[in-house]
Amino acid sequence: ESIGNTMLYVHLELIETDRDRKKEYSQNETANASMEIKAISQMVARKYDREEDLYVDVADSRVKIAAEHLHKLMEEVLDNAFHFSSPGSPVHITGRLKQPDVYHLRIHDAGQGMYPEQVANMVHMSSFDRRRFIETHTGLGWMIVRKIIDLCGGRVSIQSRLGEGTLIEFEVPVDRS
């Protein structure tokens, strides 16, 4: 998986530095986002034998992000949500149209949460840093998530309280055509 993540990150970096590729990337879409989100969520919950802890309530929309990248984004975030929370604690996923052209996706776990410094490091991280990865356990997977959101013109926010859990919110453009 590490090699695959490295290759994907390099690929996304190349897209970001090439204006034509970046424009082409912005045209990608997932026609049935709710179906994709539900399938990925169930797959990750099953990996941790936590299907009963998963709560998914997502409205359908046509989002401007490639299906394989939506899959990767959800897989990375949910892997952390299940890994850093205990069996029996819920992982909630909700998705709604926030505005006619913005899909709002929330992933909330009742896990161990993070220190404010860890959240700040994730928010301000602009490139992969092996030392930071070792110190904070935040690294390439999160950089891939950030890069995907940036390339599709979306936004991401993180709120976390130590001992209470983490909330990650994404706003992704919607294809209204």
Summary of the structure (lengths in Angstrom):
residues: 177
radius of gyration: 15.6
end to end distance: 35.4
largest distance: 46.7
contacts: 538
relative contact order: 0.18
helix: 49%
strand: 23%
